[in-house]
């Protein structure tokens, strides 16, 4: 997407947010939008796992992404279940395998290297794997009494990040309520 379209979108969002939100929130909006502009100016380089991630998990992330980009959901599922069997934590899989994979696929789609069909397949396969892992989140997790409500804004179609955050909170002992579907009405 050309830079001037992105800047026009950011300006439009700024105007709308300034009209909708109270003045005491305007500095936050301006900082957020400036951060978005700064991030967009950075070089378009492949996303990798967080700094400090061990090589085995970084390799797992690359392998997961490459396998799914070839359309092999069953092989990716086996890769993830084997990692869980080998004591890779759900948290590490979410943050250091799924997250960088989703970022990389988004970058590749934005750059025109893959189609939207590739991106949708990758996201759906990741959501499937998250749903398969969900029962394990509740094994041996002591609830800490905290409750979080997680919601997408109206019209938002990308809910996988919301689900990941809610799952990680549950893994940490929180009770979560997600509203990704209700917000679409």
HURAVEN-V988943 format. One line per field, one symbol per residue. ss: DSSP state (A for helix, B for strand, O for the rest). A space follows every 50 residues. Layout:
ss = ???
This chain:
ss = OOAAAAAAAAAAAAAAAAAAOOAAAAAAAAAAAAAAAAAAAOOOOOOOOO OOOOAAAAAAAAAAAAAAAOOOAAAAAAAAAAAAAOOOOAAAAAAAAAAA AAAAAAAAAAOOOOOAAAAAAAAAAAAAAAAAAAAAAOOOOOOOOOBBBB OOOOOOOOOAAAAAAAAAAAAOOOBBBBOOOAAAO
